[in-house]
Amino acid sequence: LQTAFWEYHGLQCGFCTPGMIMAATDLLARTQEPSDDEIRHAIEGNFCRCTGYQNIVTAIREAGRMMREGVTADRGATADRGATANRGATANRGATATAANDTGTSASAGAAG
């Protein structure tokens, strides 16, 4: 379900995502091949100001298809996204932050190597 939301752009700001995922999980547990109307009815209690709902409906419909077909998350794509995030964290590992303390002098705090 999370993969379908990612791949079919059912995610925007993330505020409504937990409710949408919960509603979709419940719907797909009850109905393996829901219609767009059934999907819209299932999520009608969750408000989304970002997507206009069509991408969310598509993501839920495709998640149902993926579940029926036994499709799993693409581990390669997930690993690539994690590697990108980790490279940024690694690059900042040796950074030093400097802030003024209440005496007006600078105090440094850095990560040990």
KOLMI-511184 format. One record per atom (N, C-alpha, C, CB): x, y, z; residue in three letters; residue number from 1. Coordinates in Angstrom, 3 decimals, always signed. Glycine has a CB too. Layout:
// KOLMI-511184
<<X; Y; Z>; "ALA"; NUM>;
...
//
This chain:
// KOLMI-511184
<<+0.835; -1.190; +0.000>; "LEU"; 1>;
<<+0.000; +0.000; +0.000>; "LEU"; 1>;
<<+0.877; +1.251; +0.000>; "LEU"; 1>;
<<-0.948; +0.000; +1.216>; "LEU"; 1>;
<<+1.898; +1.253; +0.832>; "GLN"; 2>;
<<+2.806; +2.405; +0.867>; "GLN"; 2>;
<<+3.531; +2.572; -0.461>; "GLN"; 2>;
<<+3.824; +2.251; +2.004>; "GLN"; 2>;
<<+3.918; +1.465; -1.080>; "THR"; 3>;
<<+4.590; +1.527; -2.376>; "THR"; 3>;
<<+3.675; +2.144; -3.421>; "THR"; 3>;
<<+5.038; +0.129; -2.821>; "THR"; 3>;
<<+2.420; +1.751; -3.433>; "ALA"; 4>;
<<+1.465; +2.306; -4.399>; "ALA"; 4>;
<<+1.269; +3.801; -4.161>; "ALA"; 4>;
<<+0.110; +1.571; -4.308>; "ALA"; 4>;
<<+1.172; +4.226; -2.907>; "PHE"; 5>;
<<+1.043; +5.659; -2.622>; "PHE"; 5>;
<<+2.263; +6.410; -3.145>; "PHE"; 5>;
<<+0.871; +5.904; -1.103>; "PHE"; 5>;
<<+3.444; +5.823; -2.993>; "TRP"; 6>;
<<+4.681; +6.458; -3.466>; "TRP"; 6>;
<<+4.696; +6.501; -4.997>; "TRP"; 6>;
<<+5.929; +5.696; -2.932>; "TRP"; 6>;
<<+4.443; +5.356; -5.626>; "GLU"; 7>;
<<+4.561; +5.255; -7.080>; "GLU"; 7>;
<<+3.477; +6.012; -7.841>; "GLU"; 7>;
<<+4.528; +3.818; -7.483>; "GLU"; 7>;
<<+2.287; +6.137; -7.262>; "TYR"; 8>;
<<+1.175; +6.793; -7.957>; "TYR"; 8>;
<<+0.887; +8.184; -7.399>; "TYR"; 8>;
<<-0.078; +5.935; -7.862>; "TYR"; 8>;
<<+1.834; +8.743; -6.685>; "HIS"; 9>;
<<+1.788; +10.130; -6.207>; "HIS"; 9>;
<<+0.564; +10.426; -5.341>; "HIS"; 9>;
<<+1.807; +11.074; -7.385>; "HIS"; 9>;
<<+0.249; +9.492; -4.454>; "GLY"; 10>;
<<-0.833; +9.703; -3.504>; "GLY"; 10>;
<<-0.368; +10.469; -2.278>; "GLY"; 10>;
<<-1.425; +8.378; -3.087>; "GLY"; 10>;
<<+0.898; +10.866; -2.258>; "LEU"; 11>;
<<+1.481; +11.589; -1.127>; "LEU"; 11>;
<<+1.772; +13.019; -1.541>; "LEU"; 11>;
<<+2.773; +10.893; -0.624>; "LEU"; 11>;
<<+1.449; +13.955; -0.704>; "GLN"; 12>;
<<+1.828; +15.342; -0.948>; "GLN"; 12>;
<<+2.473; +15.855; +0.332>; "GLN"; 12>;
<<+0.587; +16.228; -1.370>; "GLN"; 12>;
<<+1.721; +16.583; +1.142>; "CYS"; 13>;
<<+2.314; +17.154; +2.359>; "CYS"; 13>;
<<+2.440; +16.113; +3.477>; "CYS"; 13>;
<<+1.473; +18.337; +2.846>; "CYS"; 13>;
<<+1.645; +15.053; +3.424>; "GLY"; 14>;
<<+1.719; +13.998; +4.419>; "GLY"; 14>;
<<+0.732; +14.119; +5.565>; "GLY"; 14>;
<<+3.070; +13.956; +4.966>; "GLY"; 14>;
<<+0.014; +15.231; +5.662>; "PHE"; 15>;
<<-0.899; +15.436; +6.782>; "PHE"; 15>;
<<-2.021; +14.396; +6.791>; "PHE"; 15>;
<<-1.491; +16.843; +6.725>; "PHE"; 15>;
<<-2.600; +14.102; +5.627>; "CYS"; 16>;
<<-3.731; +13.175; +5.563>; "CYS"; 16>;
<<-3.291; +11.720; +5.393>; "CYS"; 16>;
<<-4.649; +13.562; +4.422>; "CYS"; 16>;
<<-2.025; +11.488; +5.106>; "THR"; 17>;
<<-1.559; +10.159; +4.722>; "THR"; 17>;
<<-1.877; +9.066; +5.746>; "THR"; 17>;
<<-0.084; +10.202; +4.494>; "THR"; 17>;
<<-1.652; +9.257; +7.043>; "PRO"; 18>;
<<-1.972; +8.173; +7.981>; "PRO"; 18>;
<<-3.442; +7.750; +7.919>; "PRO"; 18>;
<<-1.628; +8.601; +9.397>; "PRO"; 18>;
<<-4.346; +8.713; +7.859>; "GLY"; 19>;
<<-5.771; +8.388; +7.770>; "GLY"; 19>;
<<-6.122; +7.693; +6.472>; "GLY"; 19>;
<<-6.600; +9.639; +7.911>; "GLY"; 19>;
<<-5.521; +8.149; +5.375>; "MET"; 20>;
<<-5.775; +7.527; +4.073>; "MET"; 20>;
<<-5.268; +6.088; +4.059>; "MET"; 20>;
<<-5.106; +8.339; +2.944>; "MET"; 20>;
<<-4.086; +5.871; +4.608>; "ILE"; 21>;
<<-3.513; +4.519; +4.657>; "ILE"; 21>;
<<-4.386; +3.606; +5.517>; "ILE"; 21>;
<<-2.064; +4.556; +5.213>; "ILE"; 21>;
<<-4.842; +4.107; +6.662>; "MET"; 22>;
<<-5.694; +3.292; +7.540>; "MET"; 22>;
<<-7.013; +2.951; +6.853>; "MET"; 22>;
<<-5.964; +4.029; +8.866>; "MET"; 22>;
<<-7.653; +3.946; +6.226>; "ALA"; 23>;
<<-8.921; +3.707; +5.535>; "ALA"; 23>;
<<-8.724; +2.733; +4.376>; "ALA"; 23>;
<<-9.517; +5.033; +5.021>; "ALA"; 23>;
<<-7.635; +2.900; +3.643>; "ALA"; 24>;
<<-7.357; +2.018; +2.510>; "ALA"; 24>;
<<-7.063; +0.596; +2.973>; "ALA"; 24>;
<<-6.182; +2.555; +1.694>; "ALA"; 24>;
<<-6.337; +0.459; +4.070>; "THR"; 25>;
<<-6.035; -0.865; +4.616>; "THR"; 25>;
<<-7.320; -1.594; +4.974>; "THR"; 25>;
<<-5.124; -0.752; +5.852>; "THR"; 25>;
<<-8.228; -0.887; +5.643>; "ASP"; 26>;
<<-9.514; -1.478; +6.020>; "ASP"; 26>;
<<-10.311; -1.870; +4.779>; "ASP"; 26>;
<<-10.327; -0.497; +6.884>; "ASP"; 26>;
<<-10.385; -0.967; +3.805>; "LEU"; 27>;
<<-11.135; -1.251; +2.576>; "LEU"; 27>;
<<-10.566; -2.465; +1.853>; "LEU"; 27>;
<<-11.119; -0.034; +1.645>; "LEU"; 27>;
<<-9.256; -2.504; +1.670>; "LEU"; 28>;
<<-8.645; -3.601; +0.922>; "LEU"; 28>;
<<-8.699; -4.925; +1.683>; "LEU"; 28>;
<<-7.206; -3.261; +0.592>; "LEU"; 28>;
<<-8.850; -4.875; +2.990>; "ALA"; 29>;
<<-9.039; -6.103; +3.769>; "ALA"; 29>;
<<-10.439; -6.676; +3.534>; "ALA"; 29>;
<<-8.818; -5.829; +5.278>; "ALA"; 29>;
<<-11.390; -5.792; +3.239>; "ARG"; 30>;
<<-12.778; -6.217; +3.006>; "ARG"; 30>;
<<-13.091; -6.476; +1.535>; "ARG"; 30>;
<<-13.727; -5.170; +3.537>; "ARG"; 30>;
<<-12.459; -5.739; +0.637>; "THR"; 31>;
<<-12.773; -5.789; -0.789>; "THR"; 31>;
<<-11.469; -5.814; -1.573>; "THR"; 31>;
<<-13.657; -4.576; -1.218>; "THR"; 31>;
<<-11.206; -6.904; -2.257>; "GLN"; 32>;
<<-9.929; -7.020; -2.960>; "GLN"; 32>;
<<-9.860; -6.198; -4.238>; "GLN"; 32>;
<<-9.663; -8.455; -3.284>; "GLN"; 32>;
<<-11.007; -5.885; -4.836>; "GLU"; 33>;
<<-11.013; -5.114; -6.078>; "GLU"; 33>;
<<-12.083; -4.024; -5.993>; "GLU"; 33>;
<<-11.265; -6.039; -7.306>; "GLU"; 33>;
<<-11.832; -2.996; -5.178>; "PRO"; 34>;
<<-12.852; -1.954; -4.999>; "PRO"; 34>;
<<-12.972; -1.051; -6.228>; "PRO"; 34>;
<<-12.526; -1.108; -3.768>; "PRO"; 34>;
<<-14.181; -0.556; -6.449>; "SER"; 35>;
<<-14.399; +0.423; -7.518>; "SER"; 35>;
<<-13.925; +1.788; -7.031>; "SER"; 35>;
<<-15.906; +0.475; -7.944>; "SER"; 35>;
<<-13.789; +2.723; -7.951>; "ASP"; 36>;
<<-13.406; +4.079; -7.561>; "ASP"; 36>;
<<-14.433; +4.675; -6.601>; "ASP"; 36>;
<<-13.257; +4.974; -8.803>; "ASP"; 36>;
<<-15.721; +4.389; -6.822>; "ASP"; 37>;
<<-16.758; +4.892; -5.913>; "ASP"; 37>;
<<-16.597; +4.310; -4.514>; "ASP"; 37>;
<<-18.154; +4.561; -6.459>; "ASP"; 37>;
<<-16.285; +3.019; -4.423>; "GLU"; 38>;
<<-16.064; +2.395; -3.115>; "GLU"; 38>;
<<-14.842; +3.004; -2.427>; "GLU"; 38>;
<<-15.884; +0.869; -3.268>; "GLU"; 38>;
<<-13.805; +3.277; -3.195>; "ILE"; 39>;
<<-12.602; +3.894; -2.624>; "ILE"; 39>;
<<-12.934; +5.284; -2.102>; "ILE"; 39>;
<<-11.464; +3.970; -3.674>; "ILE"; 39>;
<<-13.627; +6.081; -2.918>; "ARG"; 40>;
<<-13.996; +7.441; -2.495>; "ARG"; 40>;
<<-14.864; +7.413; -1.237>; "ARG"; 40>;
<<-14.741; +8.172; -3.628>; "ARG"; 40>;
<<-15.783; +6.455; -1.159>; "HIS"; 41>;
<<-16.628; +6.341; +0.032>; "HIS"; 41>;
<<-15.777; +5.970; +1.254>; "HIS"; 41>;
<<-17.744; +5.284; -0.191>; "HIS"; 41>;
<<-14.811; +5.082; +1.071>; "ALA"; 42>;
<<-13.966; +4.631; +2.186>; "ALA"; 42>;
<<-13.106; +5.755; +2.754>; "ALA"; 42>;
<<-13.071; +3.487; +1.734>; "ALA"; 42>;
<<-12.678; +6.687; +1.905>; "ILE"; 43>;
<<-11.777; +7.752; +2.370>; "ILE"; 43>;
<<-12.492; +9.076; +2.614>; "ILE"; 43>;
<<-10.673; +7.963; +1.363>; "ILE"; 43>;
<<-13.805; +9.100; +2.500>; "GLU"; 44>;
<<-14.520; +10.379; +2.559>; "GLU"; 44>;
<<-14.394; +11.101; +3.894>; "GLU"; 44>;
<<-15.965; +10.155; +2.267>; "GLU"; 44>;
<<-14.012; +10.434; +4.957>; "GLY"; 45>;
<<-13.818; +11.095; +6.244>; "GLY"; 45>;
<<-12.448; +11.735; +6.403>; "GLY"; 45>;
<<-14.030; +10.115; +7.343>; "GLY"; 45>;
<<-11.584; +11.558; +5.423>; "ASN"; 46>;
<<-10.224; +12.109; +5.463>; "ASN"; 46>;
<<-10.110; +13.245; +4.460>; "ASN"; 46>;
<<-9.165; +11.011; +5.164>; "ASN"; 46>;
<<-9.737; +14.405; +4.934>; "PHE"; 47>;
<<-9.626; +15.568; +4.059>; "PHE"; 47>;
<<-8.200; +15.726; +3.549>; "PHE"; 47>;
<<-10.067; +16.837; +4.794>; "PHE"; 47>;
<<-8.090; +16.042; +2.268>; "CYS"; 48>;
<<-6.793; +16.305; +1.642>; "CYS"; 48>;
<<-6.922; +17.577; +0.825>; "CYS"; 48>;
<<-6.326; +15.102; +0.749>; "CYS"; 48>;
<<-6.124; +18.575; +1.144>; "ARG"; 49>;
<<-6.152; +19.839; +0.411>; "ARG"; 49>;
<<-5.143; +19.860; -0.731>; "ARG"; 49>;
<<-5.882; +20.997; +1.357>; "ARG"; 49>;
<<-4.274; +18.864; -0.802>; "CYS"; 50>;
<<-3.165; +18.909; -1.765>; "CYS"; 50>;
<<-3.444; +18.193; -3.081>; "CYS"; 50>;
<<-1.947; +18.315; -1.145>; "CYS"; 50>;
<<-4.070; +17.021; -3.036>; "THR"; 51>;
<<-4.065; +16.142; -4.203>; "THR"; 51>;
<<-5.314; +16.188; -5.063>; "THR"; 51>;
<<-3.859; +14.766; -3.762>; "THR"; 51>;
<<-6.430; +16.649; -4.552>; "GLY"; 52>;
<<-7.659; +16.532; -5.315>; "GLY"; 52>;
<<-8.189; +15.107; -5.314>; "GLY"; 52>;
<<-7.437; +17.000; -6.735>; "GLY"; 52>;
<<-7.601; +14.236; -4.528>; "TYR"; 53>;
<<-8.021; +12.857; -4.291>; "TYR"; 53>;
<<-7.760; +11.886; -5.434>; "TYR"; 53>;
<<-9.454; +12.843; -3.986>; "TYR"; 53>;
<<-7.669; +12.320; -6.678>; "GLN"; 54>;
<<-7.548; +11.367; -7.783>; "GLN"; 54>;
<<-6.301; +10.498; -7.658>; "GLN"; 54>;
<<-7.524; +12.108; -9.108>; "GLN"; 54>;
<<-5.176; +11.079; -7.277>; "ASN"; 55>;
<<-3.960; +10.273; -7.116>; "ASN"; 55>;
<<-4.097; +9.287; -5.965>; "ASN"; 55>;
<<-2.747; +11.177; -6.884>; "ASN"; 55>;
<<-4.818; +9.676; -4.929>; "ILE"; 56>;
<<-5.039; +8.772; -3.794>; "ILE"; 56>;
<<-5.926; +7.612; -4.226>; "ILE"; 56>;
<<-5.681; +9.528; -2.598>; "ILE"; 56>;
<<-7.001; +7.911; -4.947>; "VAL"; 57>;
<<-7.892; +6.861; -5.456>; "VAL"; 57>;
<<-7.107; +5.911; -6.358>; "VAL"; 57>;
<<-9.093; +7.481; -6.232>; "VAL"; 57>;
<<-6.312; +6.465; -7.249>; "THR"; 58>;
<<-5.493; +5.641; -8.146>; "THR"; 58>;
<<-4.523; +4.774; -7.349>; "THR"; 58>;
<<-4.717; +6.530; -9.139>; "THR"; 58>;
<<-3.885; +5.353; -6.347>; "ALA"; 59>;
<<-2.928; +4.599; -5.529>; "ALA"; 59>;
<<-3.610; +3.438; -4.818>; "ALA"; 59>;
<<-2.257; +5.521; -4.500>; "ALA"; 59>;
<<-4.795; +3.667; -4.275>; "ILE"; 60>;
<<-5.510; +2.594; -3.567>; "ILE"; 60>;
<<-5.953; +1.516; -4.551>; "ILE"; 60>;
<<-6.737; +3.160; -2.804>; "ILE"; 60>;
<<-6.473; +1.917; -5.704>; "ARG"; 61>;
<<-6.878; +0.953; -6.729>; "ARG"; 61>;
<<-5.680; +0.101; -7.156>; "ARG"; 61>;
<<-7.487; +1.682; -7.954>; "ARG"; 61>;
<<-4.546; +0.756; -7.399>; "GLU"; 62>;
<<-3.346; +0.035; -7.827>; "GLU"; 62>;
<<-2.773; -0.824; -6.707>; "GLU"; 62>;
<<-2.289; +1.015; -8.316>; "GLU"; 62>;
<<-2.906; -0.384; -5.462>; "ALA"; 63>;
<<-2.464; -1.210; -4.329>; "ALA"; 63>;
<<-3.268; -2.498; -4.285>; "ALA"; 63>;
<<-2.609; -0.439; -2.990>; "ALA"; 63>;
<<-4.569; -2.400; -4.516>; "GLY"; 64>;
<<-5.406; -3.596; -4.573>; "GLY"; 64>;
<<-4.950; -4.541; -5.672>; "GLY"; 64>;
<<-6.863; -3.212; -4.789>; "GLY"; 64>;
<<-4.655; -3.985; -6.849>; "ARG"; 65>;
<<-4.167; -4.794; -7.964>; "ARG"; 65>;
<<-2.839; -5.456; -7.592>; "ARG"; 65>;
<<-4.003; -3.926; -9.236>; "ARG"; 65>;
<<-1.937; -4.681; -7.003>; "MET"; 66>;
<<-0.630; -5.216; -6.621>; "MET"; 66>;
<<-0.779; -6.343; -5.603>; "MET"; 66>;
<<+0.259; -4.102; -6.050>; "MET"; 66>;
<<-1.692; -6.179; -4.659>; "MET"; 67>;
<<-1.913; -7.209; -3.643>; "MET"; 67>;
<<-2.489; -8.473; -4.273>; "MET"; 67>;
<<-2.855; -6.688; -2.541>; "MET"; 67>;
<<-3.447; -8.302; -5.196>; "ARG"; 68>;
<<-4.037; -9.465; -5.869>; "ARG"; 68>;
<<-2.997; -10.220; -6.682>; "ARG"; 68>;
<<-5.191; -9.030; -6.775>; "ARG"; 68>;
<<-2.086; -9.480; -7.303>; "GLU"; 69>;
<<-1.064; -10.091; -8.156>; "GLU"; 69>;
<<+0.174; -10.530; -7.379>; "GLU"; 69>;
<<-0.657; -9.122; -9.241>; "GLU"; 69>;
<<+0.204; -10.253; -6.092>; "GLY"; 70>;
<<+1.342; -10.659; -5.270>; "GLY"; 70>;
<<+2.588; -9.824; -5.492>; "GLY"; 70>;
<<+1.663; -12.085; -5.531>; "GLY"; 70>;
<<+2.412; -8.603; -6.000>; "VAL"; 71>;
<<+3.547; -7.707; -6.233>; "VAL"; 71>;
<<+4.030; -7.178; -4.895>; "VAL"; 71>;
<<+3.159; -6.533; -7.185>; "VAL"; 71>;
<<+5.350; -7.166; -4.696>; "THR"; 72>;
<<+5.921; -6.619; -3.468>; "THR"; 72>;
<<+6.680; -5.346; -3.784>; "THR"; 72>;
<<+6.847; -7.644; -2.781>; "THR"; 72>;
<<+7.093; -4.649; -2.747>; "ALA"; 73>;
<<+7.842; -3.398; -2.914>; "ALA"; 73>;
<<+9.125; -3.662; -3.679>; "ALA"; 73>;
<<+8.156; -2.754; -1.545>; "ALA"; 73>;
<<+9.499; -2.720; -4.526>; "ASP"; 74>;
<<+10.746; -2.801; -5.285>; "ASP"; 74>;
<<+11.898; -2.493; -4.336>; "ASP"; 74>;
<<+10.740; -1.815; -6.508>; "ASP"; 74>;
<<+12.583; -3.523; -3.906>; "ARG"; 75>;
<<+13.666; -3.351; -2.929>; "ARG"; 75>;
<<+14.793; -2.484; -3.479>; "ARG"; 75>;
<<+14.220; -4.711; -2.510>; "ARG"; 75>;
<<+15.055; -2.565; -4.772>; "GLY"; 76>;
<<+16.120; -1.764; -5.360>; "GLY"; 76>;
<<+15.815; -0.282; -5.267>; "GLY"; 76>;
<<+16.339; -2.157; -6.806>; "GLY"; 76>;
<<+14.592; +0.110; -5.593>; "ALA"; 77>;
<<+14.227; +1.527; -5.534>; "ALA"; 77>;
<<+14.252; +2.016; -4.096>; "ALA"; 77>;
<<+12.836; +1.760; -6.153>; "ALA"; 77>;
<<+13.781; +1.181; -3.170>; "THR"; 78>;
<<+13.782; +1.571; -1.766>; "THR"; 78>;
<<+15.209; +1.736; -1.265>; "THR"; 78>;
<<+13.034; +0.536; -0.915>; "THR"; 78>;
<<+16.084; +0.820; -1.650>; "ALA"; 79>;
<<+17.483; +0.910; -1.220>; "ALA"; 79>;
<<+18.143; +2.158; -1.788>; "ALA"; 79>;
<<+18.264; -0.343; -1.653>; "ALA"; 79>;
<<+17.831; +2.500; -3.039>; "ASP"; 80>;
<<+18.411; +3.701; -3.640>; "ASP"; 80>;
<<+17.976; +4.960; -2.901>; "ASP"; 80>;
<<+18.018; +3.799; -5.111>; "ASP"; 80>;
<<+16.705; +5.042; -2.522>; "ARG"; 81>;
<<+16.219; +6.214; -1.790>; "ARG"; 81>;
<<+16.926; +6.319; -0.448>; "ARG"; 81>;
<<+14.689; +6.142; -1.588>; "ARG"; 81>;
<<+17.115; +5.194; +0.232>; "GLY"; 82>;
<<+17.805; +5.206; +1.512>; "GLY"; 82>;
<<+19.264; +5.581; +1.374>; "GLY"; 82>;
<<+17.689; +3.867; +2.173>; "GLY"; 82>;
<<+19.901; +5.119; +0.308>; "ALA"; 83>;
<<+21.317; +5.438; +0.096>; "ALA"; 83>;
<<+21.503; +6.924; -0.116>; "ALA"; 83>;
<<+21.876; +4.663; -1.102>; "ALA"; 83>;
<<+20.590; +7.545; -0.845>; "THR"; 84>;
<<+20.679; +8.988; -1.078>; "THR"; 84>;
<<+20.564; +9.744; +0.237>; "THR"; 84>;
<<+19.585; +9.450; -2.057>; "THR"; 84>;
<<+19.617; +9.346; +1.064>; "ALA"; 85>;
<<+19.439; +10.011; +2.359>; "ALA"; 85>;
<<+20.669; +9.810; +3.234>; "ALA"; 85>;
<<+18.181; +9.477; +3.078>; "ALA"; 85>;
<<+21.233; +8.607; +3.214>; "ASN"; 86>;
<<+22.399; +8.321; +4.042>; "ASN"; 86>;
<<+23.629; +9.082; +3.584>; "ASN"; 86>;
<<+22.689; +6.842; +4.038>; "ASN"; 86>;
<<+23.785; +9.293; +2.272>; "ARG"; 87>;
<<+24.934; +10.061; +1.791>; "ARG"; 87>;
<<+24.912; +11.469; +2.364>; "ARG"; 87>;
<<+24.947; +10.114; +0.255>; "ARG"; 87>;
<<+23.729; +12.079; +2.427>; "GLY"; 88>;
<<+23.620; +13.420; +2.999>; "GLY"; 88>;
<<+23.986; +13.426; +4.470>; "GLY"; 88>;
<<+22.212; +13.964; +2.816>; "GLY"; 88>;
<<+23.546; +12.416; +5.189>; "ALA"; 89>;
<<+23.849; +12.338; +6.615>; "ALA"; 89>;
<<+25.341; +12.121; +6.830>; "ALA"; 89>;
<<+23.044; +11.209; +7.279>; "ALA"; 89>;
<<+25.956; +11.306; +5.991>; "THR"; 90>;
<<+27.385; +11.036; +6.114>; "THR"; 90>;
<<+28.200; +12.291; +5.845>; "THR"; 90>;
<<+27.804; +9.922; +5.156>; "THR"; 90>;
<<+27.788; +13.062; +4.856>; "ALA"; 91>;
<<+28.522; +14.282; +4.507>; "ALA"; 91>;
<<+28.521; +15.285; +5.652>; "ALA"; 91>;
<<+27.922; +14.922; +3.260>; "ALA"; 91>;
<<+27.492; +15.271; +6.474>; "ASN"; 92>;
<<+27.374; +16.227; +7.571>; "ASN"; 92>;
<<+27.926; +15.695; +8.892>; "ASN"; 92>;
<<+25.932; +16.615; +7.751>; "ASN"; 92>;
<<+28.438; +14.479; +8.900>; "ARG"; 93>;
<<+28.863; +13.848; +10.144>; "ARG"; 93>;
<<+29.946; +14.641; +10.863>; "ARG"; 93>;
<<+29.358; +12.455; +9.866>; "ARG"; 93>;
<<+30.871; +15.264; +10.157>; "GLY"; 94>;
<<+31.969; +15.984; +10.789>; "GLY"; 94>;
<<+31.694; +17.465; +10.968>; "GLY"; 94>;
<<+33.211; +15.808; +9.989>; "GLY"; 94>;
<<+30.490; +17.908; +10.706>; "ALA"; 95>;
<<+30.178; +19.340; +10.779>; "ALA"; 95>;
<<+30.239; +19.838; +12.213>; "ALA"; 95>;
<<+28.793; +19.621; +10.188>; "ALA"; 95>;
<<+30.593; +21.105; +12.353>; "THR"; 96>;
<<+30.653; +21.744; +13.660>; "THR"; 96>;
<<+29.639; +22.871; +13.696>; "THR"; 96>;
<<+32.079; +22.272; +13.967>; "THR"; 96>;
<<+28.851; +22.920; +14.738>; "ALA"; 97>;
<<+27.872; +23.994; +14.901>; "ALA"; 97>;
<<+28.434; +25.017; +15.874>; "ALA"; 97>;
<<+26.502; +23.443; +15.403>; "ALA"; 97>;
<<+28.269; +26.293; +15.557>; "THR"; 98>;
<<+28.741; +27.365; +16.428>; "THR"; 98>;
<<+27.558; +28.239; +16.799>; "THR"; 98>;
<<+29.861; +28.204; +15.743>; "THR"; 98>;
<<+27.425; +28.538; +18.074>; "ALA"; 99>;
<<+26.329; +29.391; +18.538>; "ALA"; 99>;
<<+26.862; +30.354; +19.591>; "ALA"; 99>;
<<+25.156; +28.539; +19.113>; "ALA"; 99>;
<<+26.250; +31.514; +19.672>; "ALA"; 100>;
<<+26.653; +32.487; +20.697>; "ALA"; 100>;
<<+26.017; +32.084; +22.014>; "ALA"; 100>;
<<+26.239; +33.947; +20.300>; "ALA"; 100>;
<<+26.843; +32.069; +23.086>; "ASN"; 101>;
<<+26.262; +31.779; +24.389>; "ASN"; 101>;
<<+25.862; +33.093; +25.054>; "ASN"; 101>;
<<+27.258; +30.982; +25.283>; "ASN"; 101>;
<<+25.354; +33.053; +26.268>; "ASP"; 102>;
<<+24.821; +34.270; +26.889>; "ASP"; 102>;
<<+25.894; +35.277; +27.316>; "ASP"; 102>;
<<+24.000; +33.896; +28.084>; "ASP"; 102>;
<<+27.181; +34.959; +27.185>; "THR"; 103>;
<<+28.237; +35.929; +27.491>; "THR"; 103>;
<<+28.695; +36.667; +26.239>; "THR"; 103>;
<<+29.429; +35.229; +28.148>; "THR"; 103>;
<<+28.116; +36.321; +25.083>; "GLY"; 104>;
<<+28.465; +36.978; +23.840>; "GLY"; 104>;
<<+29.619; +36.331; +23.107>; "GLY"; 104>;
<<+28.789; +38.388; +24.104>; "GLY"; 104>;
<<+30.217; +35.297; +23.693>; "THR"; 105>;
<<+31.305; +34.599; +23.011>; "THR"; 105>;
<<+30.738; +33.393; +22.283>; "THR"; 105>;
<<+32.412; +34.167; +24.011>; "THR"; 105>;
<<+31.513; +32.850; +21.398>; "SER"; 106>;
<<+31.045; +31.695; +20.627>; "SER"; 106>;
<<+31.391; +30.407; +21.336>; "SER"; 106>;
<<+31.648; +31.697; +19.222>; "SER"; 106>;
<<+30.498; +29.459; +21.231>; "ALA"; 107>;
<<+30.732; +28.117; +21.752>; "ALA"; 107>;
<<+30.556; +27.158; +20.591>; "ALA"; 107>;
<<+29.761; +27.769; +22.943>; "ALA"; 107>;
<<+31.466; +26.210; +20.461>; "SER"; 108>;
<<+31.395; +25.251; +19.355>; "SER"; 108>;
<<+31.050; +23.881; +19.882>; "SER"; 108>;
<<+32.718; +25.202; +18.579>; "SER"; 108>;
<<+30.248; +23.187; +19.093>; "ALA"; 109>;
<<+29.920; +21.798; +19.397>; "ALA"; 109>;
<<+30.053; +21.034; +18.104>; "ALA"; 109>;
<<+28.481; +21.647; +20.014>; "ALA"; 109>;
<<+30.883; +20.030; +18.093>; "GLY"; 110>;
<<+31.086; +19.270; +16.863>; "GLY"; 110>;
<<+30.947; +17.793; +17.130>; "GLY"; 110>;
<<+32.453; +19.568; +16.257>; "GLY"; 110>;
<<+30.700; +17.062; +16.063>; "ALA"; 111>;
<<+30.589; +15.612; +16.176>; "ALA"; 111>;
<<+31.985; +15.016; +16.152>; "ALA"; 111>;
<<+29.712; +15.019; +15.036>; "ALA"; 111>;
<<+32.218; +14.087; +17.025>; "ALA"; 112>;
<<+33.509; +13.389; +17.027>; "ALA"; 112>;
<<+33.505; +12.387; +15.893>; "ALA"; 112>;
<<+33.781; +12.681; +18.396>; "ALA"; 112>;
<<+34.553; +12.418; +15.109>; "GLY"; 113>;
<<+34.752; +11.718; +13.944>; "GLY"; 113>;
<<+34.398; +10.424; +13.580>; "GLY"; 113>;
<<+35.787; +11.737; +13.774>; "GLY"; 113>;
//
